[in-house]
Amino acid sequence: MSNTADYWTAPAESATNPGRLIMVTGRRNVEKFIDNPRFRFRIEIIWIYDGDANGMPDRTTSETMERVQGVFETEFARDPVAVLTGIYTGDGRRDWVFYTSSANSTKCSPPSPRSPFSSTPKRTPSGRNTAT
């Protein structure tokens, strides 16, 4: 993450699979983004992976996820159309939660098929906020 002081991380337990670890990372002072009318859409990007016995990604998958996240951060630092507010990793999936100015922004799409990443997440609007 670009500035780790802006985020906190804590372990949690899966609600659907008790005993499985979920690492939750949240952005401090997230309300200023959620309440900002500029960032009125919530978008979740979900990456399903084969987890270990505890539901966590293997080293290679984890490193690839970090590289993908680096691409998000680089793009949004250059053109701030979205703000990363949360990351949930565990139980066979990683969810990135963004608030964005457009649910259709190409900047909010996962890497293209020509991406250097071997597998990519899926972009799913969560429906938190809607356009008026």
N, C-alpha and C positions, 0 to 999 in steps of 0.2 A: 504494500500500500504506500502511496506517495508520502503521507505523513502519519506515521503510526501513532503519534500523540492525539490524532483526531479520532482514533478508534479504540475500542475495548474488545477483549475476547474472553469468553467464559465457556466451560463445558456444560452441556445439558444432556438430558436423556431423551431418546426418541419417544414420542407419544404413541406411535403405532407399533414399535418393537421395543418394549421395555428392556433395559440393560444395554442397548446400543448407544454409543456415544454420538453426540452432535456437537460440533464446535461452532459456537455462535460468535460472530464478529459484528459489532454495531458501531455506527458513527455517533460520536458525541454531538450533542446539540442538534439532533436530526430534525427537531421541530421546525427550525428555521428554513429547512428545505421543504418539508412536507406542507407547511403552511404557506409557502411562497407560490402564488398563482402561476408563476413562470414554469414551475415543475409540477404540473397538475396531473400527470399520468404516472402511475406506478407500473413498472415493467419488471418481470422476473425472468431471468435466464436460468434455465435448469439443465444441468449436466448429469445424466444418469451414468453410473459406472459400476463395474463389478468390484464390490468392496471386500475387504478382508473379513475375518470372523467377527470383528467389531463394527463392520460397516464403513470403515475408513478406506480411502483410496490407496493404492500402492504408490511407491515412490515415483515411478515414471508418470503415472496419471497425475499425481499431485504436482509434480514439476511442470507438466504441460498446462495444468489449470493455472498455475502461477504465471506462466508466460502469457496465456490468454488474458488473464486479469491485467497484466502489464500493458497489453495492447489497449484494453479498455481505458486504463488510466492515462496512457499517452494521448489517445484520441480525445478524451474528455478534457484533458488539460489544455490541449490545443484549441478545441472548440467546445466549450462547456454546455452542451445540449442535455446532459444528464449528470446526475450526482449519485454515486454509489453510497447506499445507506446501510446495507447489511449483507452478510455472507453467512450461509448455513452449510456446513460440510459434515456429512455422516449419513449412516443408514443407506449407503449406496447412491448418494446424490449430493451435488453442490448446487445451491441456489444463490444467485447474485440478485440483490434487490436494488433497483435504480428508480429514481424519480426523474422524469424527463419532460421536456417541453413538447414532445411529439411522440405519439405511439407509433408513428410510421417512419421515424427518422432512420435513414440508412446507417447512421452512426451507432444506432442501438441494435443492429443486427449482429449475429455471431459471424465469425470469419467465413469468408466465401469458400466454395469448393476448391478453389486454388490456394487455400490457406496452407501455411507450413505445418499446421497442426493435424495430427492423424485422426482425431475425432473432435467434434465440436458440439457445443451446447445448442439447445433449442430456445428460441425467443418466444415467450408467452406473455401477452398482456394479462394482468391480473384483474383488471376491471376496477381498481381502487377508486379512480376518478375518471370522469367522462368529459368529453368536450361539450361545450354549450353552444 
